[in-house]
Amino acid sequence: MRFKPKPFKEPVKFRCLYCLDCCRGRFIYLTLKDIQKIAEAGYDPQDFVLMVPGGDKVRFVMAYREWDLGCVFHDPETGKCRIHDRNPVICRIYPFMVSRKPLGVEGEEPFEYKGERFWLYYDESCPGINSEEPEMVITPEEIAGLGIEFEHELETTDMEGFLKLLEELDRED
């Protein structure tokens, strides 16, 4: 399944049904804070960080299993995440999406949050959206806030910062 954007304007009921789609076949972009939180839980960045080209800089993404393209922290039997309490920001956003420009989807409109303009969407193909037995209700404000956090952290994530983080983690061991 690929992301099928639907405009996100009102709070949405959500419950993860462990369909496994969000944890497979996607780049899960990592920020330095994400990497640090996961490493502080005892995981070695060499085991979960991959580097990919991202325009004029290197981007860091979660490592994945070659046999099913699943995230290395995703348990394929249960659908559960082994680092859920330390999820990267991008994982906390999904199945929602924050964009700085419209995608051309019917019914979309800009969302103003803290003086900034976004277009918000959710994945219409996610079976946990509008669940009859929700775990939570997600608001556009929550997702816009996470989008701002992700954007800011991604801007400050670079190779120099990654190398510095690795040095700090080595000193702690």
N, CA, C and O atoms as a DFTB+ gen file, in Angstrom:
692 C
 N C O
     1  1       0.836      -1.184       0.000
     2  2       0.000       0.000       0.000
     3  2       0.882       1.251       0.000
     4  3       1.893       1.295       0.702
     5  1       0.526       2.213      -0.742
     6  2       1.228       3.483      -0.739
     7  2       0.345       4.526      -0.087
     8  3      -0.860       4.323       0.065
     9  1       0.930       5.623       0.290
    10  2       0.226       6.701       0.969
    11  2      -0.849       7.291       0.057
    12  3      -0.548       7.759      -1.041
    13  1      -2.100       7.266       0.511
    14  2      -3.218       7.861      -0.228
    15  2      -3.678       9.076       0.575
    16  3      -4.448       8.927       1.524
    17  1      -3.214      10.285       0.207
    18  2      -3.499      11.462       1.036
    19  2      -4.947      11.915       1.011
    20  3      -5.575      12.016      -0.043
    21  1      -5.451      12.182       2.195
    22  2      -6.782      12.765       2.364
    23  2      -6.589      13.974       3.282
    24  3      -5.892      13.865       4.291
    25  1      -7.188      15.120       2.958
    26  2      -7.004      16.315       3.796
    27  2      -7.381      16.051       5.253
    28  3      -8.404      15.434       5.549
    29  1      -6.534      16.530       6.143
    30  2      -6.701      16.360       7.591
    31  2      -7.049      17.719       8.180
    32  3      -6.181      18.577       8.344
    33  1      -8.338      17.910       8.500
    34  2      -8.819      19.213       8.973
    35  2      -9.392      19.153      10.379
    36  3      -9.370      20.147      11.106
    37  1      -9.902      17.994      10.763
    38  2     -10.573      17.808      12.055
    39  2      -9.884      16.668      12.810
    40  3      -9.224      15.835      12.189
    41  1     -10.025      16.618      14.130
    42  2      -9.454      15.489      14.885
    43  2      -9.928      14.149      14.317
    44  3     -11.059      14.016      13.849
    45  1      -9.032      13.161      14.373
    46  2      -9.295      11.842      13.809
    47  2      -9.049      10.784      14.887
    48  3      -8.049      10.833      15.603
    49  1      -9.968       9.836      14.990
    50  2      -9.774       8.706      15.901
    51  2      -8.748       7.767      15.261
    52  3      -8.753       7.545      14.050
    53  1      -7.863       7.218      16.114
    54  2      -6.818       6.351      15.577
    55  2      -6.493       5.217      16.548
    56  3      -6.482       5.395      17.766
    57  1      -6.234       4.066      15.977
    58  2      -5.744       2.909      16.725
    59  2      -4.848       2.121      15.775
    60  3      -5.274       1.746      14.683
    61  1      -3.621       1.874      16.186
    62  2      -2.727       1.078      15.345
    63  2      -3.236      -0.358      15.338
    64  3      -3.406      -0.975      16.389
    65  1      -3.477      -0.881      14.137
    66  2      -3.972      -2.243      13.971
    67  2      -2.860      -3.194      13.531
    68  3      -3.120      -4.337      13.155
    69  1      -1.617      -2.708      13.582
    70  2      -0.435      -3.521      13.259
    71  2      -0.536      -4.165      11.876
    72  3      -0.233      -5.345      11.700
    73  1      -0.963      -3.374      10.913
    74  2      -1.069      -3.874       9.543
    75  2       0.305      -4.056       8.909
    76  3       0.440      -4.719       7.880
    77  1       1.319      -3.467       9.525
    78  2       2.723      -3.586       9.125
    79  2       3.121      -2.706       7.935
    80  3       4.296      -2.680       7.569
    81  1       2.186      -1.994       7.331
    82  2       2.511      -1.231       6.134
    83  2       3.446      -0.057       6.416
    84  3       4.342       0.208       5.615
    85  1       3.268       0.640       7.513
    86  2       4.052       1.855       7.754
    87  2       5.518       1.563       8.058
    88  3       6.360       2.453       7.939
    89  1       5.826       0.349       8.444
    90  2       7.195       0.000       8.849
    91  2       7.964      -0.749       7.765
    92  3       9.060      -1.250       8.014
    93  1       7.399      -0.828       6.578
    94  2       8.058      -1.560       5.490
    95  2       8.066      -0.732       4.220
    96  3       7.106      -0.030       3.901
    97  1       9.179      -0.835       3.504
    98  2       9.264      -0.244       2.180
    99  2       9.274       1.267       2.144
   100  3       8.958       1.851       1.107
   101  1       9.626       1.921       3.235
   102  2       9.669       3.383       3.305
   103  2      10.977       3.808       3.950
   104  3      11.502       3.119       4.824
   105  1      11.495       4.939       3.517
   106  2      12.620       5.522       4.235
   107  2      12.081       6.158       5.502
   108  3      11.153       6.965       5.447
   109  1      12.649       5.805       6.634
   110  2      12.302       6.412       7.911
   111  2      13.453       7.355       8.244
   112  3      14.495       6.929       8.743
   113  1      13.251       8.640       7.960
   114  2      14.309       9.624       8.155
   115  2      14.569       9.842       9.635
   116  3      13.642       9.963      10.436
   117  1      15.844       9.891       9.980
   118  2      16.268      10.062      11.366
   119  2      16.937      11.411      11.566
   120  3      17.670      11.897      10.704
   121  1      16.669      11.998      12.712
   122  2      17.372      13.211      13.119
   123  2      18.432      12.812      14.142
   124  3      18.431      11.686      14.640
   125  1      19.324      13.728      14.448
   126  2      20.344      13.432      15.456
   127  2      19.700      13.096      16.803
   128  3      20.173      12.209      17.513
   129  1      18.626      13.800      17.152
   130  2      17.932      13.495      18.411
   131  2      17.345      12.093      18.385
   132  3      17.393      11.385      19.392
   133  1      16.795      11.683      17.255
   134  2      16.256      10.322      17.131
   135  2      17.367       9.300      17.368
   136  3      17.204       8.359      18.144
   137  1      18.482       9.497      16.701
   138  2      19.607       8.565      16.799
   139  2      20.103       8.497      18.244
   140  3      20.376       7.414      18.763
   141  1      20.216       9.650      18.881
   142  2      20.702       9.694      20.261
   143  2      19.747       8.947      21.207
   144  3      20.193       8.161      22.043
   145  1      18.441       9.191      21.074
   146  2      17.460       8.521      21.950
   147  2      17.525       7.002      21.793
   148  3      17.458       6.270      22.781
   149  1      17.653       6.539      20.573
   150  2      17.707       5.088      20.330
   151  2      19.023       4.521      20.860
   152  3      19.035       3.451      21.468
   153  1      20.120       5.224      20.637
   154  2      21.426       4.773      21.126
   155  2      21.452       4.728      22.651
   156  3      22.055       3.827      23.235
   157  1      20.806       5.688      23.294
   158  2      20.772       5.717      24.764
   159  2      19.988       4.534      25.338
   160  3      20.110       4.225      26.523
   161  1      19.190       3.878      24.507
   162  2      18.462       2.680      24.939
   163  2      19.322       1.425      24.771
   164  3      18.861       0.308      25.006
   165  1      20.573       1.624      24.362
   166  2      21.499       0.501      24.257
   167  2      21.722      -0.042      22.865
   168  3      22.367      -1.078      22.706
   169  1      21.204       0.629      21.853
   170  2      21.380       0.167      20.474
   171  2      22.544       0.903      19.822
   172  3      22.702       2.110      20.002
   173  1      23.349       0.180      19.074
   174  2      24.508       0.742      18.388
   175  2      24.064       1.367      17.063
   176  3      23.454       0.687      16.238
   177  1      24.363       2.663      16.847
   178  2      23.981       3.308      15.583
   179  2      24.452       2.548      14.339
   180  3      23.816       2.625      13.288
   181  1      25.555       1.821      14.454
   182  2      26.028       1.045      13.306
   183  2      25.018      -0.033      12.907
   184  3      25.024      -0.506      11.770
   185  1      24.152      -0.419      13.848
   186  2      23.175      -1.456      13.577
   187  2      21.834      -0.921      13.082
   188  3      21.003      -1.692      12.601
   189  1      21.614       0.395      13.195
   190  2      20.295       0.900      12.789
   191  2      20.322       2.145      11.910
   192  3      19.259       2.594      11.481
   193  1      21.478       2.717      11.623
   194  2      21.538       3.929      10.803
   195  2      22.155       3.626       9.440
   196  3      23.214       3.006       9.346
   197  1      21.477       4.072       8.394
   198  2      22.017       4.038       7.036
   199  2      22.134       5.471       6.545
   200  3      21.362       6.337       6.956
   201  1      23.085       5.719       5.677
   202  2      23.255       7.050       5.096
   203  2      22.826       7.006       3.638
   204  3      23.172       6.081       2.904
   205  1      22.061       8.025       3.224
   206  2      21.611       8.123       1.842
   207  2      21.834       9.559       1.373
   208  3      21.803      10.487       2.181
   209  1      22.060       9.748       0.059
   210  2      22.199      11.118      -0.430
   211  2      20.873      11.851      -0.322
   212  3      19.814      11.280      -0.584
   213  1      20.937      13.118       0.065
   214  2      19.724      13.924       0.200
   215  2      19.972      15.322      -0.295
   216  3      20.119      16.246       0.505
   217  1      20.022      15.498      -1.605
   218  2      20.318      16.815      -2.161
   219  2      21.782      17.129      -1.960
   220  3      22.657      16.411      -2.443
   221  1      22.045      18.218      -1.235
   222  2      23.432      18.635      -1.031
   223  2      24.014      18.123       0.285
   224  3      25.117      18.514       0.668
   225  1      23.279      17.249       0.980
   226  2      23.813      16.687       2.209
   227  2      23.424      15.227       2.351
   228  3      22.581      14.717       1.613
   229  1      24.045      14.572       3.301
   230  2      23.729      13.182       3.597
   231  2      22.537      13.159       4.541
   232  3      22.459      13.955       5.476
   233  1      21.619      12.249       4.293
   234  2      20.483      12.039       5.190
   235  2      20.672      10.697       5.882
   236  3      21.311       9.792       5.347
   237  1      20.120      10.586       7.053
   238  2      20.216       9.359       7.826
   239  2      18.837       8.714       7.862
   240  3      17.836       9.378       8.132
   241  1      18.797       7.413       7.585
   242  2      17.537       6.683       7.586
   243  2      17.699       5.414       8.421
   244  3      18.807       4.926       8.641
   245  1      16.570       4.903       8.871
   246  2      16.566       3.677       9.652
   247  2      16.967       2.512       8.760
   248  3      16.519       2.400       7.619
   249  1      17.821       1.647       9.301
   250  2      18.192       0.434       8.576
   251  2      16.950      -0.444       8.418
   252  3      15.995      -0.342       9.187
   253  1      16.990      -1.299       7.414
   254  2      15.856      -2.170       7.143
   255  2      16.342      -3.570       6.803
   256  3      17.480      -3.772       6.382
   257  1      15.454      -4.521       6.998
   258  2      15.752      -5.913       6.667
   259  2      15.641      -6.073       5.154
   260  3      14.695      -5.579       4.541
   261  1      16.593      -6.751       4.562
   262  2      16.569      -6.929       3.106
   263  2      15.445      -7.841       2.644
   264  3      14.914      -7.646       1.550
   265  1      15.073      -8.813       3.430
   266  2      14.090      -9.809       2.975
   267  2      12.670      -9.272       2.886
   268  3      11.874      -9.808       2.116
   269  1      12.317      -8.225       3.649
   270  2      10.963      -7.679       3.526
   271  2      10.937      -6.149       3.551
   272  3       9.867      -5.542       3.570
   273  1      12.119      -5.531       3.552
   274  2      12.280      -4.077       3.613
   275  2      11.635      -3.469       4.861
   276  3      11.241      -2.302       4.865
   277  1      11.534      -4.281       5.920
   278  2      10.974      -3.803       7.182
   279  2      12.032      -3.147       8.050
   280  3      13.204      -3.522       8.013
   281  1      11.614      -2.183       8.818
   282  2      12.487      -1.507       9.776
   283  2      13.129      -2.551      10.694
   284  3      12.475      -3.521      11.077
   285  1      14.390      -2.363      11.043
   286  2      15.095      -3.329      11.886
   287  2      14.499      -3.447      13.283
   288  3      14.755      -4.434      13.973
   289  1      13.717      -2.471      13.716
   290  2      13.102      -2.528      15.039
   291  2      11.661      -3.043      14.999
   292  3      11.008      -3.153      16.037
   293  1      11.187      -3.346      13.841
   294  2       9.824      -3.813      13.656
   295  2       9.777      -5.328      13.788
   296  3      10.535      -6.032      13.121
   297  1       8.900      -5.830      14.633
   298  2       8.733      -7.265      14.789
   299  2       7.692      -7.727      13.762
   300  3       6.511      -7.412      13.902
   301  1       8.113      -8.466      12.738
   302  2       7.181      -8.845      11.674
   303  2       6.075      -9.796      12.133
   304  3       5.047      -9.905      11.465
   305  1       6.265     -10.475      13.248
   306  2       5.233     -11.400      13.731
   307  2       4.106     -10.679      14.463
   308  3       2.933     -11.014      14.295
   309  1       4.468      -9.688      15.276
   310  2       3.448      -8.984      16.065
   311  2       3.055      -7.651      15.457
   312  3       1.995      -7.109      15.768
   313  1       3.910      -7.121      14.591
   314  2       3.669      -5.799      14.017
   315  2       4.096      -4.683      14.951
   316  3       3.955      -3.507      14.616
   317  1       4.608      -5.031      16.102
   318  2       4.960      -4.022      17.107
   319  2       6.407      -3.563      16.958
   320  3       7.261      -4.269      16.422
   321  1       6.638      -2.373      17.446
   322  2       7.954      -1.738      17.375
   323  2       8.701      -1.977      18.682
   324  3       8.150      -1.777      19.764
   325  1       9.956      -2.404      18.577
   326  2      10.755      -2.657      19.777
   327  2      11.270      -1.365      20.420
   328  3      11.772      -1.395      21.544
   329  1      11.152      -0.238      19.721
   330  2      11.604       1.040      20.296
   331  2      10.461       2.044      20.346
   332  3      10.694       3.252      20.285
   333  1       9.237       1.560      20.455
   334  2       8.067       2.436      20.382
   335  2       8.157       3.623      21.336
   336  3       7.730       4.723      20.984
   337  1       8.699       3.427      22.525
   338  2       8.825       4.530      23.484
   339  2       9.915       5.522      23.096
   340  3      10.059       6.567      23.730
   341  1      10.676       5.202      22.066
   342  2      11.735       6.095      21.573
   343  2      11.591       6.316      20.067
   344  3      12.576       6.568      19.373
   345  1      10.380       6.221      19.577
   346  2      10.110       6.360      18.146
   347  2      10.704       7.636      17.557
   348  3      10.644       8.696      18.180
   349  1      11.276       7.538      16.362
   350  2      11.693       8.745      15.653
   351  2      10.493       9.663      15.412
   352  3       9.351       9.205      15.369
   353  1      10.759      10.949      15.257
   354  2       9.684      11.924      15.043
   355  2       8.826      11.539      13.844
   356  3       7.600      11.632      13.906
   357  1       9.446      11.115      12.774
   358  2       8.687      10.789      11.570
   359  2       7.717       9.634      11.815
   360  3       6.646       9.588      11.211
   361  1       8.082       8.706      12.693
   362  2       7.179       7.600      13.042
   363  2       6.000       8.095      13.871
   364  3       4.899       7.553      13.777
   365  1       6.232       9.121      14.678
   366  2       5.143       9.672      15.481
   367  2       4.165      10.466      14.616
   368  3       3.018      10.677      15.009
   369  1       4.610      10.901      13.457
   370  2       3.736      11.633      12.534
   371  2       2.848      10.677      11.732
   372  3       1.657      10.935      11.556
   373  1       3.417       9.594      11.256
   374  2       2.680       8.671      10.391
   375  2       1.526       8.027      11.152
   376  3       1.721       7.664      12.312
   377  1       0.334       7.863      10.573
   378  2      -0.080       7.905       9.173
   379  2      -0.541       9.284       8.698
   380  3      -1.400       9.389       7.822
   381  1       0.018      10.314       9.266
   382  2      -0.296      11.676       8.859
   383  2       0.879      12.240       8.080
   384  3       1.972      11.673       8.088
   385  1       0.649      13.355       7.410
   386  2       1.691      13.990       6.602
   387  2       1.554      15.498       6.738
   388  3       0.449      16.039       6.766
   389  1       2.696      16.160       6.821
   390  2       2.751      17.617       6.899
   391  2       3.501      18.098       5.662
   392  3       4.612      17.644       5.389
   393  1       2.895      19.015       4.918
   394  2       3.517      19.529       3.703
   395  2       3.530      21.055       3.734
   396  3       2.628      21.679       4.292
   397  1       4.540      21.642       3.139
   398  2       4.622      23.102       3.033
   399  2       3.857      23.624       1.820
   400  3       3.657      24.831       1.679
   401  1       3.430      22.717       0.946
   402  2       2.644      23.139      -0.221
   403  2       1.547      22.118      -0.492
   404  3       1.649      20.963      -0.079
   405  1       0.507      22.543      -1.180
   406  2      -0.596      21.616      -1.449
   407  2      -0.170      20.502      -2.398
   408  3       0.726      20.670      -3.225
   409  1      -0.838      19.359      -2.253
   410  2      -0.537      18.207      -3.103
   411  2      -1.475      18.104      -4.292
   412  3      -1.253      17.292      -5.191
   413  1      -2.531      18.926      -4.306
   414  2      -3.511      18.843      -5.381
   415  2      -4.608      17.844      -5.106
   416  3      -5.203      17.288      -6.029
   417  1      -4.875      17.615      -3.822
   418  2      -5.906      16.662      -3.404
   419  2      -7.214      17.417      -3.184
   420  3      -7.224      18.500      -2.597
   421  1      -8.300      16.847      -3.651
   422  2      -9.604      17.491      -3.501
   423  2      -9.902      17.781      -2.024
   424  3      -9.739      16.923      -1.157
   425  1     -10.347      19.023      -1.770
   426  2     -10.749      19.422      -0.427
   427  2      -9.635      19.942       0.462
   428  3      -9.880      20.322       1.607
   429  1      -8.415      19.962      -0.054
   430  2      -7.312      20.432       0.795
   431  2      -7.387      21.938       0.995
   432  3      -7.889      22.666       0.138
   433  1      -6.890      22.390       2.119
   434  2      -6.808      23.818       2.400
   435  2      -5.682      24.029       3.392
   436  3      -5.349      23.117       4.149
   437  1      -5.092      25.206       3.403
   438  2      -3.965      25.442       4.304
   439  2      -4.410      25.437       5.762
   440  3      -5.547      25.776       6.089
   441  1      -3.487      25.045       6.618
   442  2      -3.708      25.024       8.056
   443  2      -2.675      25.948       8.684
   444  3      -1.474      25.763       8.490
   445  1      -3.130      26.929       9.427
   446  2      -2.233      27.881      10.092
   447  2      -1.947      27.386      11.501
   448  3      -2.861      27.053      12.255
   449  1      -0.659      27.341      11.846
   450  2      -0.266      26.896      13.181
   451  2       0.994      27.642      13.595
   452  3       2.021      27.580      12.919
   453  1       0.900      28.343      14.711
   454  2       2.026      29.110      15.252
   455  2       2.654      30.021      14.197
   456  3       3.876      30.110      14.077
   457  1       1.795      30.689      13.444
   458  2       2.259      31.629      12.438
   459  2       2.808      30.998      11.175
   460  3       3.353      31.701      10.325
   461  1       2.677      29.701      11.034
   462  2       3.185      29.016       9.849
   463  2       2.031      28.346       9.118
   464  3       0.997      28.037       9.711
   465  1       2.222      28.129       7.836
   466  2       1.186      27.552       6.987
   467  2       1.618      26.166       6.512
   468  3       2.734      25.958       6.036
   469  1       0.677      25.223       6.666
   470  2       0.921      23.842       6.263
   471  2      -0.312      23.304       5.543
   472  3      -1.393      23.890       5.591
   473  1      -0.116      22.188       4.886
   474  2      -1.215      21.388       4.369
   475  2      -1.059      20.039       5.062
   476  3       0.002      19.418       5.006
   477  1      -2.109      19.605       5.702
   478  2      -2.069      18.372       6.482
   479  2      -2.926      17.300       5.814
   480  3      -3.979      17.580       5.240
   481  1      -2.446      16.079       5.908
   482  2      -3.125      14.942       5.291
   483  2      -3.030      13.741       6.218
   484  3      -2.201      13.709       7.128
   485  1      -3.878      12.763       5.982
   486  2      -3.696      11.457       6.603
   487  2      -3.790      10.411       5.515
   488  3      -4.319      10.660       4.432
   489  1      -3.265       9.234       5.821
   490  2      -3.235       8.152       4.849
   491  2      -4.588       7.440       4.855
   492  3      -4.912       6.700       5.784
   493  1      -5.348       7.671       3.829
   494  2      -6.678       7.089       3.700
   495  2      -6.628       5.561       3.693
   496  3      -7.608       4.909       4.054
   497  1      -5.491       4.983       3.286
   498  2      -5.389       3.525       3.214
   499  2      -5.024       2.896       4.564
   500  3      -5.023       1.671       4.682
   501  1      -4.717       3.700       5.578
   502  2      -4.370       3.161       6.894
   503  2      -5.639       2.639       7.575
   504  3      -6.578       3.405       7.789
   505  1      -5.679       1.350       7.915
   506  2      -6.884       0.795       8.517
   507  2      -7.160       1.293       9.938
   508  3      -8.262       1.094      10.448
   509  1      -6.194       1.930      10.581
   510  2      -6.378       2.427      11.942
   511  2      -7.033       3.791      12.019
   512  3      -7.446       4.221      13.096
   513  1      -7.136       4.483      10.880
   514  2      -7.786       5.795      10.843
   515  2      -9.288       5.616      11.042
   516  3      -9.909       4.751      10.426
   517  1      -9.860       6.445      11.909
   518  2     -11.288       6.394      12.251
   519  2     -11.714       5.014      12.758
   520  3     -12.802       4.525      12.456
   521  1     -10.827       4.414      13.530
   522  2     -11.093       3.113      14.124
   523  2     -12.322       3.174      15.036
   524  3     -12.566       4.184      15.696
   525  1     -13.085       2.092      15.064
   526  2     -14.271       2.022      15.925
   527  2     -13.874       1.958      17.394
   528  3     -14.644       2.374      18.259
   529  1     -12.673       1.438      17.689
   530  2     -12.175       1.358      19.057
   531  2     -10.843       2.106      19.127
   532  3      -9.787       1.481      19.218
   533  1     -10.885       3.440      19.086
   534  2      -9.632       4.211      19.026
   535  2      -8.818       4.140      20.322
   536  3      -9.362       4.047      21.422
   537  1      -7.500       4.188      20.148
   538  2      -6.583       4.318      21.286
   539  2      -6.443       5.789      21.644
   540  3      -6.185       6.148      22.793
   541  1      -6.622       6.639      20.622
   542  2      -6.395       8.064      20.806
   543  2      -7.137       8.857      19.744
   544  3      -7.625       8.313      18.753
   545  1      -7.206      10.159      19.983
   546  2      -7.727      11.089      18.994
   547  2      -6.566      12.021      18.645
   548  3      -5.965      12.633      19.528
   549  1      -6.263      12.122      17.373
   550  2      -5.147      12.940      16.895
   551  2      -5.713      14.238      16.332
   552  3      -6.676      14.227      15.565
   553  1      -5.101      15.361      16.722
   554  2      -5.562      16.663      16.234
   555  2      -4.608      17.224      15.188
   556  3      -3.424      16.885      15.177
   557  1      -5.118      18.079      14.311
   558  2      -4.237      18.737      13.347
   559  2      -3.110      19.521      14.044
   560  3      -1.989      19.578      13.538
   561  1      -3.407      20.115      15.190
   562  2      -2.379      20.883      15.913
   563  2      -1.231      19.981      16.355
   564  3      -0.066      20.370      16.262
   565  1      -1.551      18.778      16.835
   566  2      -0.501      17.842      17.247
   567  2       0.425      17.506      16.073
   568  3       1.649      17.513      16.203
   569  1      -0.191      17.214      14.932
   570  2       0.597      16.809      13.765
   571  2       1.399      17.991      13.219
   572  3       2.551      17.818      12.821
   573  1       0.813      19.179      13.194
   574  2       1.557      20.360      12.745
   575  2       2.754      20.603      13.665
   576  3       3.841      20.937      13.194
   577  1       2.558      20.437      14.979
   578  2       3.655      20.613      15.930
   579  2       4.779      19.611      15.694
   580  3       5.956      19.972      15.729
   581  1       4.417      18.358      15.455
   582  2       5.433      17.343      15.148
   583  2       6.121      17.653      13.824
   584  3       7.321      17.421      13.677
   585  1       5.366      18.176      12.859
   586  2       5.961      18.552      11.567
   587  2       7.011      19.635      11.732
   588  3       8.077      19.573      11.119
   589  1       6.713      20.630      12.564
   590  2       7.679      21.701      12.834
   591  2       8.913      21.126      13.527
   592  3      10.044      21.461      13.174
   593  1       8.686      20.257      14.517
   594  2       9.800      19.627      15.236
   595  2      10.679      18.839      14.265
   596  3      11.903      18.965      14.290
   597  1      10.056      18.029      13.411
   598  2      10.814      17.224      12.458
   599  2      11.602      18.102      11.490
   600  3      12.785      17.865      11.250
   601  1      10.944      19.108      10.941
   602  2      11.600      19.998       9.981
   603  2      12.827      20.671      10.598
   604  3      13.894      20.716       9.986
   605  1      12.662      21.194      11.817
   606  2      13.770      21.872      12.495
   607  2      14.914      20.894      12.794
   608  3      16.080      21.199      12.544
   609  1      14.572      19.732      13.324
   610  2      15.613      18.758      13.665
   611  2      16.316      18.234      12.419
   612  3      17.526      18.008      12.447
   613  1      15.583      18.038      11.332
   614  2      16.200      17.545      10.106
   615  2      17.162      18.584       9.517
   616  3      18.213      18.232       8.982
   617  1      16.795      19.865       9.621
   618  2      17.677      20.936       9.140
   619  2      19.023      20.930       9.847
   620  3      20.050      21.234       9.240
   621  1      19.020      20.584      11.129
   622  2      20.248      20.629      11.930
   623  2      20.965      19.284      11.975
   624  3      21.968      19.143      12.674
   625  1      20.466      18.300      11.242
   626  2      21.092      16.978      11.206
   627  2      22.038      16.911      10.019
   628  3      21.632      17.038       8.864
   629  1      23.311      16.709      10.337
   630  2      24.316      16.622       9.278
   631  2      25.426      15.665       9.690
   632  3      25.442      15.166      10.815
   633  1      26.346      15.416       8.779
   634  2      27.433      14.467       9.026
   635  2      28.301      14.907      10.198
   636  3      28.706      14.082      11.018
   637  1      28.585      16.187      10.278
   638  2      29.419      16.690      11.376
   639  2      28.762      16.394      12.730
   640  3      29.423      15.931      13.660
   641  1      27.471      16.662      12.828
   642  2      26.746      16.392      14.066
   643  2      26.686      14.905      14.374
   644  3      26.767      14.507      15.536
   645  1      26.544      14.077      13.338
   646  2      26.504      12.630      13.518
   647  2      27.836      12.121      14.065
   648  3      27.861      11.317      14.997
   649  1      28.934      12.585      13.490
   650  2      30.253      12.154      13.963
   651  2      30.495      12.596      15.406
   652  3      31.061      11.851      16.207
   653  1      30.065      13.800      15.723
   654  2      30.192      14.301      17.102
   655  2      29.361      13.437      18.055
   656  3      29.821      13.102      19.147
   657  1      28.153      13.079      17.649
   658  2      27.300      12.227      18.472
   659  2      27.959      10.865      18.699
   660  3      27.935      10.346      19.815
   661  1      28.545      10.284      17.651
   662  2      29.221       8.994      17.795
   663  2      30.374       9.088      18.783
   664  3      30.583       8.177      19.584
   665  1      31.123      10.182      18.732
   666  2      32.227      10.389      19.684
   667  2      31.700      10.455      21.115
   668  3      32.277       9.852      22.020
   669  1      30.612      11.182      21.320
   670  2      30.014      11.304      22.654
   671  2      29.552       9.939      23.160
   672  3      29.766       9.591      24.321
   673  1      28.922       9.178      22.281
   674  2      28.438       7.851      22.677
   675  2      29.603       6.917      23.015
   676  3      29.497       6.110      23.939
   677  1      30.714       7.020      22.275
   678  2      31.906       6.206      22.562
   679  2      32.491       6.551      23.925
   680  3      32.934       5.664      24.655
   681  1      32.495       7.843      24.273
   682  2      33.029       8.265      25.584
   683  2      32.190       7.717      26.721
   684  3      32.714       7.389      27.785
   685  1      30.865       7.617      26.496
   686  2      29.967       7.122      27.538
   687  2      30.157       5.637      27.794
   688  3      29.885       5.156      28.894
   689  1      30.625       4.904      26.784
   690  2      30.831       3.452      26.950
   691  2      32.056       3.195      27.724
   692  3      32.401       2.039      27.969
